[in-house]
Amino acid sequence: MANKYKQETKKEPVTEGRDVRQCTHPQRTRRQESAKKCAKARSERTDRQQLAHLDTILGKNKGAVKERARLAERIKNAKK
């Protein structure tokens, strides 16, 4: 017995010439601006200053374990 409905063909999604609407949500733009500000502040700090900054924010040797290890390694390699 034949199918009652005609089989649909698979269509490839068209991505060319498609306008992607920019998100204008105010919270998103605030988060993006905050992230840029934090990244700029971090880029101006040295590795030792960043370790001290983490200590003041999180507490002495608490949290950010991987970042602390990475910074310690970079400080050790800089001495050589």
Z-matrix of the N, CA and C atoms (Angstrom, degrees):
N
C 1 1.424
C 2 1.530 1 109.11
N 3 1.283 2 117.54 1 136.54
C 4 1.461 3 123.61 2 -178.03
C 5 1.523 4 110.46 3 -76.44
N 6 1.325 5 114.28 4 156.03
C 7 1.463 6 118.72 5 177.37
C 8 1.521 7 110.75 6 -64.01
N 9 1.310 8 115.45 7 142.88
C 10 1.452 9 120.23 8 -178.87
C 11 1.533 10 110.90 9 -73.30
N 12 1.344 11 116.78 10 -33.75
C 13 1.448 12 120.91 11 -178.34
C 14 1.516 13 110.39 12 -112.46
N 15 1.316 14 115.30 13 148.24
C 16 1.456 15 121.08 14 179.30
C 17 1.530 16 108.80 15 -69.08
N 18 1.330 17 116.18 16 135.43
C 19 1.449 18 120.60 17 -178.92
C 20 1.521 19 110.14 18 -72.64
N 21 1.327 20 114.81 19 133.51
C 22 1.462 21 119.02 20 -179.75
C 23 1.517 22 109.91 21 -79.35
N 24 1.312 23 115.33 22 147.75
C 25 1.462 24 119.85 23 177.27
C 26 1.518 25 108.03 24 -88.79
N 27 1.317 26 116.29 25 148.68
C 28 1.462 27 120.78 26 179.06
C 29 1.518 28 108.54 27 -80.44
N 30 1.311 29 115.17 28 127.43
C 31 1.456 30 120.52 29 -179.02
C 32 1.522 31 109.28 30 -108.08
N 33 1.309 32 115.67 31 139.35
C 34 1.453 33 121.26 32 176.05
C 35 1.529 34 108.46 33 -80.90
N 36 1.305 35 118.24 34 138.50
C 37 1.466 36 119.33 35 178.52
C 38 1.522 37 110.80 36 -66.84
N 39 1.289 38 115.51 37 136.58
C 40 1.457 39 121.00 38 -179.42
C 41 1.520 40 108.49 39 -90.14
N 42 1.331 41 115.76 40 120.40
C 43 1.462 42 119.69 41 -179.39
C 44 1.520 43 111.28 42 -111.98
N 45 1.307 44 117.66 43 -14.53
C 46 1.458 45 120.34 44 -178.62
C 47 1.525 46 109.98 45 -79.63
N 48 1.299 47 115.46 46 139.52
C 49 1.448 48 120.17 47 175.82
C 50 1.526 49 114.16 48 70.79
N 51 1.304 50 116.40 49 12.92
C 52 1.459 51 119.73 50 -178.20
C 53 1.523 52 108.89 51 -95.38
N 54 1.301 53 116.90 52 127.34
C 55 1.453 54 121.00 53 178.00
C 56 1.519 55 109.42 54 -81.71
N 57 1.310 56 115.86 55 127.51
C 58 1.453 57 120.86 56 177.67
C 59 1.520 58 106.68 57 -99.43
N 60 1.296 59 115.57 58 121.85
C 61 1.455 60 120.41 59 -177.04
C 62 1.522 61 109.70 60 -72.76
N 63 1.306 62 116.09 61 132.82
C 64 1.459 63 121.34 62 178.22
C 65 1.516 64 109.61 63 -76.84
N 66 1.321 65 115.92 64 138.32
C 67 1.454 66 120.78 65 178.50
C 68 1.523 67 108.47 66 -77.26
N 69 1.320 68 116.05 67 129.58
C 70 1.456 69 119.78 68 -178.61
C 71 1.522 70 111.42 69 -116.93
N 72 1.310 71 117.01 70 22.37
C 73 1.457 72 120.56 71 -178.91
C 74 1.519 73 108.95 72 -66.78
N 75 1.339 74 118.05 73 129.53
C 76 1.474 75 120.14 74 -174.55
C 77 1.522 76 113.84 75 -63.26
N 78 1.332 77 118.01 76 -34.07
C 79 1.463 78 119.49 77 -179.26
C 80 1.524 79 110.50 78 -68.08
N 81 1.314 80 116.80 79 -36.38
C 82 1.459 81 119.71 80 179.32
C 83 1.526 82 110.33 81 -65.11
N 84 1.322 83 116.88 82 -44.33
C 85 1.463 84 119.13 83 -179.73
C 86 1.530 85 110.72 84 -65.87
N 87 1.331 86 117.45 85 -36.44
C 88 1.467 87 120.14 86 176.60
C 89 1.521 88 110.90 87 -62.57
N 90 1.333 89 116.83 88 -43.58
C 91 1.470 90 119.93 89 179.73
C 92 1.516 91 110.81 90 -64.48
N 93 1.339 92 117.25 91 -40.14
C 94 1.459 93 120.27 92 179.24
C 95 1.522 94 111.22 93 -63.81
N 96 1.339 95 116.78 94 -43.38
C 97 1.464 96 120.41 95 178.97
C 98 1.516 97 111.05 96 -64.69
N 99 1.336 98 116.79 97 -39.59
C 100 1.454 99 120.77 98 178.60
C 101 1.529 100 111.02 99 -64.41
N 102 1.328 101 116.39 100 -40.89
C 103 1.469 102 120.58 101 179.61
C 104 1.527 103 110.81 102 -64.69
N 105 1.325 104 116.66 103 -40.06
C 106 1.469 105 119.91 104 178.38
C 107 1.529 106 110.51 105 -64.56
N 108 1.337 107 116.16 106 -40.65
C 109 1.460 108 121.04 107 -179.87
C 110 1.529 109 110.66 108 -64.31
N 111 1.343 110 116.61 109 -43.01
C 112 1.465 111 120.91 110 179.27
C 113 1.525 112 111.27 111 -65.82
N 114 1.331 113 116.39 112 -40.72
C 115 1.467 114 120.46 113 179.88
C 116 1.526 115 110.76 114 -64.99
N 117 1.328 116 116.40 115 -39.06
C 118 1.458 117 119.91 116 178.74
C 119 1.525 118 110.70 117 -65.95
N 120 1.346 119 116.03 118 -43.17
C 121 1.467 120 119.94 119 179.36
C 122 1.521 121 110.54 120 -63.21
N 123 1.318 122 117.62 121 -40.31
C 124 1.463 123 121.57 122 180.00
C 125 1.520 124 110.88 123 -66.63
N 126 1.322 125 117.64 124 -39.00
C 127 1.464 126 120.03 125 -178.06
C 128 1.532 127 111.80 126 -66.81
N 129 1.337 128 116.87 127 -22.42
C 130 1.462 129 120.46 128 179.57
C 131 1.530 130 112.46 129 -85.24
N 132 1.336 131 117.72 130 -11.61
C 133 1.468 132 121.50 131 -179.83
C 134 1.524 133 110.55 132 -92.06
N 135 1.334 134 115.39 133 149.36
C 136 1.459 135 119.70 134 172.83
C 137 1.532 136 108.00 135 -82.27
N 138 1.315 137 116.33 136 173.96
C 139 1.468 138 120.25 137 179.81
C 140 1.532 139 111.17 138 -64.63
N 141 1.324 140 116.88 139 -40.54
C 142 1.468 141 120.23 140 178.22
C 143 1.533 142 111.07 141 -65.33
N 144 1.318 143 116.31 142 -40.68
C 145 1.460 144 119.95 143 177.90
C 146 1.527 145 111.31 144 -64.95
N 147 1.335 146 116.07 145 -36.46
C 148 1.467 147 119.77 146 178.86
C 149 1.528 148 110.36 147 -66.08
N 150 1.329 149 117.96 148 -40.13
C 151 1.465 150 120.47 149 176.23
C 152 1.532 151 110.65 150 -61.71
N 153 1.323 152 116.41 151 -42.47
C 154 1.463 153 119.95 152 178.37
C 155 1.524 154 110.67 153 -65.22
N 156 1.312 155 116.87 154 -37.67
C 157 1.463 156 121.72 155 178.65
C 158 1.534 157 110.39 156 -64.52
N 159 1.325 158 116.71 157 -42.36
C 160 1.468 159 120.37 158 177.60
C 161 1.528 160 110.63 159 -63.01
N 162 1.335 161 116.77 160 -38.38
C 163 1.461 162 120.26 161 178.07
C 164 1.527 163 111.50 162 -62.70
N 165 1.325 164 116.76 163 -40.41
C 166 1.465 165 118.88 164 -179.28
C 167 1.524 166 111.35 165 -71.39
N 168 1.311 167 117.95 166 -36.42
C 169 1.467 168 120.93 167 -177.79
C 170 1.525 169 111.67 168 -76.66
N 171 1.326 170 116.57 169 -50.47
C 172 1.464 171 121.14 170 -171.06
C 173 1.522 172 113.90 171 -98.90
N 174 1.306 173 117.11 172 -22.26
C 175 1.455 174 120.74 173 -174.15
C 176 1.513 175 109.26 174 112.57
N 177 1.313 176 115.34 175 157.91
C 178 1.465 177 120.71 176 -176.58
C 179 1.528 178 111.02 177 -60.39
N 180 1.317 179 116.17 178 118.21
C 181 1.477 180 124.50 179 178.05
C 182 1.530 181 113.54 180 54.36
N 183 1.317 182 117.93 181 34.86
C 184 1.461 183 120.96 182 177.79
C 185 1.522 184 109.24 183 -119.70
N 186 1.325 185 115.84 184 137.02
C 187 1.459 186 120.87 185 176.96
C 188 1.510 187 112.89 186 71.52
N 189 1.339 188 116.24 187 169.17
C 190 1.466 189 123.96 188 177.60
C 191 1.522 190 111.34 189 50.79
N 192 1.322 191 116.20 190 47.79
C 193 1.464 192 121.61 191 -174.18
C 194 1.524 193 111.19 192 -62.11
N 195 1.316 194 116.36 193 -45.26
C 196 1.464 195 119.37 194 -177.41
C 197 1.522 196 111.58 195 -67.74
N 198 1.337 197 116.28 196 -40.88
C 199 1.458 198 118.99 197 179.00
C 200 1.521 199 110.83 198 -65.94
N 201 1.334 200 117.25 199 -40.39
C 202 1.463 201 120.44 200 178.06
C 203 1.526 202 110.61 201 -62.16
N 204 1.320 203 116.95 202 -41.48
C 205 1.466 204 120.35 203 179.07
C 206 1.527 205 110.50 204 -64.85
N 207 1.329 206 116.40 205 -41.97
C 208 1.464 207 120.53 206 179.44
C 209 1.525 208 110.74 207 -64.06
N 210 1.321 209 116.83 208 -43.69
C 211 1.466 210 120.56 209 179.30
C 212 1.525 211 111.38 210 -64.96
N 213 1.323 212 116.93 211 -42.26
C 214 1.469 213 120.71 212 178.98
C 215 1.530 214 110.76 213 -61.56
N 216 1.336 215 116.06 214 -40.20
C 217 1.463 216 120.73 215 178.92
C 218 1.528 217 110.46 216 -65.44
N 219 1.327 218 116.53 217 -41.74
C 220 1.467 219 119.89 218 179.95
C 221 1.525 220 111.15 219 -66.91
N 222 1.324 221 117.17 220 -36.69
C 223 1.475 222 120.76 221 177.97
C 224 1.518 223 109.97 222 -66.86
N 225 1.355 224 115.91 223 -41.64
C 226 1.471 225 120.42 224 -179.86
C 227 1.522 226 110.96 225 -64.71
N 228 1.345 227 116.58 226 -40.89
C 229 1.462 228 120.45 227 179.95
C 230 1.521 229 112.11 228 -70.99
N 231 1.319 230 117.25 229 -28.32
C 232 1.463 231 120.50 230 179.24
C 233 1.516 232 111.64 231 -70.08
N 234 1.331 233 116.67 232 -28.43
C 235 1.468 234 120.46 233 179.13
C 236 1.522 235 111.83 234 -69.27
N 237 1.306 236 117.06 235 -30.17
C 238 1.480 237 120.80 236 -176.65
C 239 1.496 238 112.61 237 -72.95
